[in-house]
Amino acid sequence: MSSADTHTLSRRRVLSGSLGMAVLLGVGSLTSGCGLLGARAEDRTLRLVVTENAPFQEPTRIAERILTEQGWDFNATYVTDIIQPNHAVSNGEYDVNFFQNISYLRQFNEDNDLDIEPIFFMFEQPSGIYSQQYDSLDEIPEGAQIALPVDTANNGRGIRLLARAGLIEIDESKHVAALSVQDITANPKNFEFIEVDQQSVGQIYSDVDAVFGFARLLAEIDVLPDEVLIMESPEEALPFALAVCARPGFREEQPERYEALKSAYHSDEVREWYGEYLDGLLTPAFDRDIDQAWEQVNSA
């Protein structure tokens, strides 16, 4: 394999564990506000931890309004951490979380000996390779710096797209969620791969030759989907659809909570919100089969 110098440009530690330190371990504002360490207030309490980002936060607020009107006590905590929410659900401090795609969840479970599972899909987001400097992949020069996500679950997505374009060769036996630069078998243009936190793509977009990024994050810096050099197909993107997740058995053991959450999150109001957000950039995945997709991700 040709040299693919990989190093980290930015490893934002998602609050450096601040949710864990200041919240989950420190009886701070989230602990007192949501009763993390205490007993459940009543049978009709719903406790959620959700990423503090519009495609997660706004549908949750719609769901909160719907469920509150139905008599539920809805407690949502909004965070920027992508590490502690799974631990918090596993520990029983929250019922569900909403922040991750199912490939990330599979890898997180494996790395942390957890068994969190997705209970229903929310949305799919198109992702691809973008460049401020070049109008096509063929123009990307030898030795170019290409930014890829630092997390394992998303790292391979950009690698697969470059391979599909014929710019590199990869170990085709590897599932995309397990691909890394170590699985590049040929790198004829000697690309240098820069690993960055996905949330920082907008900050480094102009500093590198190309980036793999989520369309919604790039849209925040006015980079639109029609500027993409190569985009994932819907089926390629499915293992990375965003889902609401819970402890094993949540659906079977707490069917009323499950049905209430799913009904509110999959409401017409939420579907309409996604249709208006960034001109419909994100596609609701309400009708996708979560169990089949989860089985496929875990069998890869």
C-alpha positions, 0 to 999 in steps of 0.5 A: 500500500502506498503511504497514507499518512494519517494523523489527527487535525482535530479530535474534539472530545465532545465536551471532553467527557463533560457530560460524564463529569459535570452531569452523570457523575457530578449531580449537576443541573441535568441530574437535579432537573431530570432525576438521573440518580433518583427513582422514577417520578411516575409511570408516565415519565419519559426521560430522553437524552438528545443531541443539541442540534436542530434535526434532533432537538426540534423534532424532540420538542414537537414530540414533547408537545404532543406527549405532554398533551397526552399526559406524559411527563416529558423530560429531555436533556440536550447535550453535545456529547456523543459518548455518555448518552449510551452509557446513561441509557444503559445505566437506566438513567434515561429511557432512550437517546437520540443522537447516533446512526446505527453503525456508530451504535454497533461499533460503540457497543462493541468497544464498550461491551454494551447492548443498546439497540435502535428502536425506530429510525428517524432520518437519513442524511446524504453524505459525500465528498466536497471540495472548495477548490476543485469541481470534480474528483479527477481534479484533486491533485497528487498528495492532496489532503482529504479530511475523513471522520475520526470515528470508526463508524463514519471513517470508511464512508469517505474511503468507500466513495473514493474507492467507488470513484477509482481514486484508491483501492480498498479491501473489499471484504471489509464492511464500510463501517469497519473500513479505515485507512489501513484497509487502503491497498492502493493509493496511487495519488498518495493522498494524505488523510486527515482525521477530524471530528465530523462536527468540525468539517465546516471549520477545516473545509477551506484548509484541505483539498476535499472533505467527507461530510454530512450535507446538513453540516456543510449546509450550515456554511452555505455549501449545498448538496449540488456542490458535492463531488460524489454522493452516497446512494440511499442504500449506501446511506441506510446503515448510517440512518439516525435512530432513537435507541434504548436498552434491550427489551424496551419495546417488549417490556415498556410497550406503552412508552415505546408506542407513545414515543414512536407515534409522536416522533413519527407524527405528521408534524415531525415529517413536515418539519423535516420537509421544511428544514434546509429545503427537505435535505434530510429524508424521514426514515419512518418506514425503514425496517429498523430490525432488518437494518440492525441485523445487517449491520451486525452481521457484516 
